[in-house]
Amino acid sequence: MLNKLLFCIYLKKNIQFIINIYFYFIKICLDCLQKSKMKQDLQTKEILLKIFIDGGPQIGKQTLAKRFIDDEFIQLTQLHKLLDFNIYRTEYYNQKLKIKIFSFRQHLCRYELVIKKLHQDSNTLIFAYDITKRESFDDLQERIQTFMSQQFSKNMIVFLIGLKKDLSDQRQVSKNEAKQIADSFGMHFFEISSKQNINIFEMFDLAIRESLDKFYLFKNL
């Protein structure tokens, strides 16, 4: 009898605490169910990712995109568009993706407003230069500084890549110099060869993963 009385007194004193624990547990369960449903809903939809390749003319930007999308090497003379636009559909950890890859073929200074708009609308921005053309690297540095001064740059995934790694014997830009620039701005850095298919899929895989992590909160992929 005494034990029952003590138990009733204990319940009376701690009833609010017990109720709080109960509702806290219910809230955790509901949050887990909601997150699971959100992830299932996302996986049934096609997520759009936009990647813009920024760099000077005739350095291999379109060739890079074609290698990733079609897994083939296409000479620059076969490409004649002002704005190269490619769509690639795939699944990434059971998530359907639609990836749009843009690049300009002409000299970028003539299209600054268009370029800035493409920067803002992209999930990932790739600054590209030709390791055999010093001017393509020097011209790009001013563009990088201008971009990094913009507020929207803080929310983007950014890469600096050196193209035509297969022509290292004609190199005019050292790997260390380019990597120092990338590190100083917090960019990912790769040297790539579209011709020999070096680091293409590694670079795009990282771009896709980080875009999903940052823009769609897929932290557990």
Buried (B, 14 or more C-beta within 10 A) or exposed (E): EEEEEEEEEEEEEEEEEEEEEEEEEEEEEEEEEEEEEEBEEBBEEEBEBBBBBBBBEBBBBBBBBBBBBEEEEBEBEEBEEEEBEBEBEEEBEEBBBEBBBBBBBEEBEEBEEEBBEBBBEBBBBBBBBBBBBEEBBEBBBEBBEEBBEEEEBEEBBBBBBBBBBBBEEEBBBEBEEBBEBBEEBEBBBBBBBBBEBBBBEEBBEBBBBBBBBBBBEBEEE
